[in-house]
Amino acid sequence: MVDIKAVWANEAWGSYWNWDPKENWAFITWTVFAIYFHTRTNKNLEGVNSALVASMGFLIIWICYFGVNLLGIGLHSYGSFTLN
């Protein structure tokens, strides 16, 4: 099955992936939580390891939301502060 958003992105911007800060941090978020789910399902990695990965994922969500949306510059940044 073809991802419709990827096809639309290719038509709109000329590529499937633009290396935009929001896209990159969203990918990092998905990767960290995939690691988290892996640590939760593996009996040898449960406990402290999964708690550390979950805490790191929580921090990354905040970076992705506030850091990229408000301070970042790119296609997917919704507002920014002017820094002097």
N, C-alpha and C positions, 0 to 999 in steps of 0.2 A: 504494500500500500504506500502510495506517495504522500508525503506530508504536504498539505495544501499551502501552509504558511511558507515553507521553503520555496515552493514553486512561485508563490506570490512575491517573495523577497527577491528571487532571481529576476522576475519580470520588472519589479519596481526599481531595484537598485543595481541590477546587473550582476549580482553574485548571491550565493546562498548564505554566506557569512561575511560580515563586514569588519570584524574585529573591533566593534564598538565596545566601549567600557561596560555598558549595561549587558550586552550579550556575553561578554567574557565573565563578568561576575555572576550572571545567571548560570552559566555553565559550571563555574566553580561551586556554586550553591548546590546544584544537582549532584555534582561529583561527591561533595562532602556528605550529603545525606544518603547517597548510595553506599558510601563507606559506612555510615552510621547503621543503615539497615543490615549491612553485612556483619557488622560487629554484634548486632542484636541477635542475629540468627546463628552465629557461630558460638558454641558453648565455651570455647577456649578464650574468647575475646569479650565475654560479657562482663558487666560490672563497671569497674573504673574506666576501662578503655572506651566503652560505649558512652559513658557519661562525659568523658573528655571530648569525644568527637561531637556529641550533641551540643556541648557548650561552645565549641569552635563553630559549629553550624549556626548557632544562635547569633554569635558575633558577626559571622559572614552575612547573615540576613540583614542585620543593621547596617553593615558597610554597604551592602548592595542597595538598600532602600534609601538611606540618608546620604551616604557618601557619594554614590553615583548619581542619584536623582538630583540632589541639591547642589553638589559641588562639581560634578562632572560635566564634561562637554561632549556631546555626541548626539546621535540620532534619537536615542531613547532617554535622554535627560529631560525632565519635565520642568525644571526651573533651576535657577542657579543664583547664588549670591555673588555680588561683585567683590572681589578681593583686591585691595589696593597694595 
